[in-house]
Structure formats: C-alpha cells, structure tokens
Amino acid sequence: AYEISSDPGFSTARLNFLDRGVLYAVAHVRGGGEMGRAWYEQGRRLSKKHTFEDFVDVTEGLQRQGWGTPATTVANGGSAGGLLMGAVANMAPSLYAGIEADVPFVDALTSILDPSLPLTVTEWDEWGDPLHDEEVYRYMKSYSPYENVPRTPDEARHFPRILVTTSMNDTRVLVVEPLKWVASLQAVGVDAIERIEVEAGHGGASGRYRQWEDLAFENAWCLDVMGITR
C-alpha cells in the first residue's frame, strides 16, 4: 500500500529459512510503487481488491510451477500488509498452511469510520472515506478481514493457522483490532494465536536482542507450520 516499493535487501534472519530449503518470495502487488504511479492507483480506494487478487495469483503461480504446495506455504505481512494477510486468508484459505500477520490493520472499516483517531482522516486518501461515501463503506466491508471471517466451524475447517503479533502501545493500529480478529477466529475453531508486546509500538520491540528473540519465535512458528522441525 501507500505506493511503497519493496526494494531488494539482505536479511541475515532469512538465512535461517534458506538453510532449511525454504523458498523466500516477495510479491510486488498493485498498491505498491514498484511499477509506477498507475500500479499504485490500481491497488487503492475502490480498486483495493486488486492487491489481494495479485497476492493470491502469485501464490497460485509459485505452487503451479512446483515451488511450493498449500501444505507448506506460509504468508507474512505487516500493518497494511496485515490487512492483506487477513484478506487472502478469507479469499483463498486453501492456498496457505499458515499466515503471519504483524500489527495487522484487520478491523479497517471500524477504524476508518472514526475521525477522532489521529490517522483516520489522512488515511481516507488511501482507502476512501466510508463515513461520507456509501459505495466506499460497502466496498471496505466486503474485504475488511474482521468483517469477513468464517462464521461457523464448517466454514473455518480449511482455514490456515494464524499467528498475530501486536503491541499494546501501537498508535497506528490499535491493539483491539487484532485482538477482535483473533477472538472471532478462535470462536469458530481456527488455530489462531497472538503474541503481544506490552511496551512496544507499531515498529515492534526496541533493543537488538529483544528483536532477535521475537524474530526467532516467529521463524520457529513458520517452520513448524511448514513441517520443518529439525
């Protein structure tokens, strides 16, 4: 989202995956800035669903080419990318064994309807204004993860395992959003867990060793979902 580009970069933490034979892929979906302004415009406001559709298409393409299977695929995204994670879990649950959503914007409609929150009015430029535009309201309600979770255990039967990380002092995505989402998933039998940082904000814990501790937990969860336990 926000026309932000995912530029190439090196991460020592990813070696943990690569050494175990994991393929790490970054999907450049509409809503980002990798392909220019038009690419961004096609993935925001009343075109936001293109972001989710692109991510699902990338997943299907990788699996079709033999780079993975639904039983070993784990998706990860944070903040607005956490909304993406919730949306693709609802749209194509059978493609993913697990979903890790970090500080996820999963109750988007409720938050964007509240202009008393410090970021809401400026966020209307990205998502649209559901408070004053009925079409935007209906559109956001059709994809907001919290609004579209499975409602019965039967519907949730093929839902992926879910890991949510969040922070008590997050002023961008309030902690109540992921808490509500996880509770609604657990209520219908989804294997959903949440790790809450008590002192951290939207960027997670401060301090190098605390960050590594959190990352080790997240990586271990992902590897367990993939069935890589040694």
Residue pairs with C-beta under 8 A, 6 or more apart in sequence:
1 31
1 32
1 43
1 44
1 51
1 80
1 81
1 126
2 31
2 80
2 126
3 31
3 32
3 33
3 37
3 40
4 32
4 33
5 32
5 33
5 34
6 26
6 28
6 32
6 34
13 215
13 219
14 24
16 219
17 24
17 219
17 222
17 223
18 24
20 223
20 228
21 228
22 223
22 226
22 228
23 62
23 67
23 68
25 58
25 62
25 67
27 54
27 55
27 58
27 59
28 34
28 35
29 43
29 50
29 51
29 54
29 55
29 58
29 84
30 39
30 40
30 42
30 43
30 47
30 50
30 51
30 54
31 40
31 42
31 43
31 44
31 48
31 50
31 51
32 39
32 40
32 43
33 39
33 40
41 47
42 50
43 50
43 51
43 54
44 126
44 127
45 126
45 127
45 128
45 136
46 128
46 135
46 136
46 139
48 127
48 139
48 140
48 143
49 87
49 142
49 143
51 84
51 87
52 84
52 87
52 88
52 91
52 143
53 91
55 75
55 84
55 88
56 88
56 91
56 92
56 95
59 73
59 75
59 88
59 92
59 95
59 96
60 92
60 95
62 68
62 73
63 69
63 70
63 73
63 95
70 94
70 95
70 96
70 97
71 97
71 227
72 97
72 226
72 227
73 95
73 96
73 97
73 98
74 96
74 97
74 98
74 99
74 100
74 222
74 225
74 226
75 85
75 88
75 96
75 98
75 99
75 100
76 85
76 99
76 100
76 101
76 102
76 222
77 83
77 84
77 85
77 100
77 101
77 102
77 104
78 101
78 102
78 103
78 104
79 102
79 103
79 104
79 105
79 172
79 173
79 202
80 105
81 102
81 104
82 101
82 102
82 103
82 104
82 105
82 106
82 164
82 173
82 178
83 104
83 105
83 106
83 108
83 144
83 145
85 99
85 100
85 101
85 104
85 145
86 99
86 101
86 104
86 106
86 144
86 145
86 146
86 181
87 143
87 145
87 148
88 95
88 96
88 99
89 96
89 99
89 145
89 159
89 160
89 162
90 143
90 145
90 148
90 149
90 150
93 158
93 159
93 160
94 158
96 160
97 160
97 161
97 225
97 226
98 160
98 161
98 162
98 163
98 221
98 222
98 225
98 226
99 160
99 161
99 162
99 163
100 162
100 163
100 164
100 165
100 218
100 221
100 222
101 162
101 163
101 164
101 165
101 178
102 164
102 165
102 166
102 204
103 165
103 166
103 167
103 170
103 172
103 173
103 178
103 202
103 204
104 145
104 164
104 166
104 173
104 177
104 178
104 181
105 111
105 173
105 177
106 144
106 145
106 146
106 177
106 178
106 180
106 181
107 144
107 145
107 146
107 176
107 177
107 180
107 181
108 127
108 140
108 144
108 145
108 146
109 130
109 137
109 140
109 141
109 144
109 146
109 147
110 146
110 177
111 117
111 120
111 173
111 174
111 177
112 120
112 123
112 124
112 127
112 128
112 129
112 130
112 131
112 140
113 120
113 130
113 131
113 137
114 120
115 121
115 131
117 174
118 171
119 172
127 136
127 140
128 136
128 139
128 140
129 136
130 136
130 137
130 140
130 141
131 137
141 147
142 148
145 181
146 177
146 180
146 181
146 184
149 181
149 184
149 185
149 188
150 156
150 159
150 185
150 188
150 190
151 188
152 188
153 188
153 189
155 188
156 185
156 188
156 189
156 190
157 189
159 185
159 190
161 190
161 191
161 192
161 225
162 182
162 185
162 190
162 191
162 192
162 193
163 192
163 193
163 194
163 195
163 218
163 221
163 222
164 178
164 181
164 182
164 192
164 193
164 194
164 195
165 194
165 195
165 196
165 197
165 204
165 214
165 218
166 173
166 175
166 177
166 178
166 179
166 194
166 195
166 196
166 197
167 175
167 196
167 197
167 199
167 200
167 201
167 202
167 204
168 175
168 196
168 197
168 198
168 199
168 200
169 199
169 200
169 201
170 200
170 201
170 202
171 201
171 202
172 202
173 202
175 196
178 194
179 194
182 192
182 193
182 194
185 192
186 192
195 214
195 217
195 218
197 204
197 205
197 214
199 205
200 206
204 211
204 214
205 211
205 213
205 214
223 229
